[in-house]
């Protein structure tokens, strides 16, 4: 399948959907891709032990399960599967970025309090550093859209904005979260065999 043509109007609409950080972008690694989180979207970053996860068998595999955290239940979203990877190795300790209330602005689904499982957090940029780097390397910026694979059992393709900075592509989390199909948050039903 080829990448669909994207108009300049569509590019502007996607850029307007990004959330401005107060002063930092948190940079995480998910597979081969670097994903940026504006600091206002991050409630906390934590390490979760795999044995603390309560599995949810009737949900899509991208929903790993839930954990009890600060007297509430936090669903865990495995970002590797959301971004189209077919498999994900689950380690004993998981790095989780918990989303703040600002995340509710990204889609019709309430995303605040959701834990996004990433491979690792490896740094941050101030907004000035991020803008300086992107302006300095503006000649290196490639096509701002790439096609990524969708969730399993879903035919929808997700177009994601990426910035090619210092030979690294950074994908804003807002684009990924706003493109998640709503059916992954719904429990699946048993299909009785006939």
N, C-alpha and C positions, 0 to 999 in steps of 0.2 A: 504494500500500500504506500502511496507517495504522500508526502507532506502537503496538506491543502494550502492553497494560496491565501495569504493573510493580507488584508488591506491595511493601509496606514491608519485608517480610522480605528480599526480593531486594535492595532498596536497602542494607540493613544488611550483607548478604553481600558486596556489591561494595565497600562502604567498608572492610570488614575486609581485603580483598585488597590494599589500597594499602600501599606500603612507606613507612615513616617515614624522613625524611631525618635526617642527623646534625645539620645546621644550616642547610641551604639547599635551595631549589628552583631549578633552572636552567630558564629560560623560553625556549622556542624558538617559531619561527613556521613553520607548515606550511600553505601556502595561506592561507585566511582565518582559520585556527584557531590559537590559542596552545596549545602543549603543554608541560606541566611534567614535568621529570625530577627525582626526588629525588636529591640529591648522591651518595648511596651507590650509586645505580644507574649512575652515570657514571664510567667508567674514565678517559676523556680526551675532549677536543673537538679536532678537527683539520680542516684543510683538505686535501682530496684533489684532485689534478688528474685530470680526466676521462681523459686519455691513459694514466694508470696503472692503469685498471680493465681487468681481464680479463673479458670477457663470458662468460656461461653461457647458451648458446642453448637448452638443454633445460629450463630452469626458468621458472616464472611470471615475468611482467614486473616484478613487485614486487621480485624479486631482481635487482638491477642487474648483479651480477658479484662478483668478488673482487679484493682487492689484497693485495700482500705488505706486511706491517707488523710490524716488530720480530721477524723470523725466524718469522713465522706467517702463515697465510692468514686474511684477515678478509672474510667475506661482507658485502655492502652491501645493506641493505633500504631501498627507497625508500618513505618514510612517506606521501607524497602518495597513492600508489596503494593502500596498505594502508587508508588512511582513506576510500577510495571515489572519489577523483577519477579521471576517465577518462584524463587526460593529464598529463604532467609535462614541463616544459621543462628539459632537462639543460644546465646551464651549464658553462663550462670548469673552474671551481673549485667543488667541492662541500663543504658544511659537514657533517661527520660526527660524531655522538655515539657513541662506542664504549661498549658496555655492560660493566659489571663482572660479577663472579661472582654477585652478588646477583640478577642477572636470571634465573638458572636456577630461582629459586623461583616465577617467574610462570607457567610453563606446563610441559607435559611435554617440550617441546623445549628443548634446551640453547641458551640465548640469550647466554651470556657470550661476549664477544669479537666479537659482531655489531656492525657499524657501521650506525647508523640515520641515513639521509640526511634532513636537515631543510633548510628554505629558509635559515634564519639563526638564530643565537642572539642574543637581544636583551636579556637581563638575568637577574636572579635576585632571589629574595625570601629573607630569613631565615625560619625557621619562625615566629618571633614576628610578623614583618611580615605573613606570609601569614594567620596566625590573626587578627591585629588587623583586617586588611582585610576578611576574610570575616565577622567578627563585626560590624564597623561597618556593613557593607552587607548584613546578613542579610535585611533587608526587600526587597532587590533581587534575591535569589537566585530564579531561576526554577525550573521543573520540572527535577529533577536528572538527567533522562535525555533524550537526544535520539537519534533514529535516524540512523545514518549508512549510506551506501551500502557495499556489500561489495566485495570484490575482483572483478575481472572473472572470468567463468566460475564464480562462486560465488553461490548463492542465499541464503547465510546473512547475516542482518543483525546488525550489531554495535551493542549499546547501550553508550553511553559516558556516564560521569559527567562533568558539567561544573559548574564553579562560576562564577557570573556576578559578577565582582568588578570594580568601577570600570568598568562597562559593557563589560568584556572577558570572554569565556568562556575558561576554562583547562581543558583536558582532561588528566587524568593519563595518562602514557605506560603505566602499569601496566595500565590497562583496555584500551588498544589492543593491547599485546603479548600479553596473556592471551587475546585474542579472535582472534588470527591463526589461520586454518585450517592444520592441519598439512601439507596437500598442497602448500603453496607451497615447502616445504623439500625436496620429493621431485622428482627429475628426471622430466620427461615423456618418453614414448617416441614414437618415430616410428610413425606409423600408415601401413603400406604401402597404396598405392592399388591398387585391384583393377580 
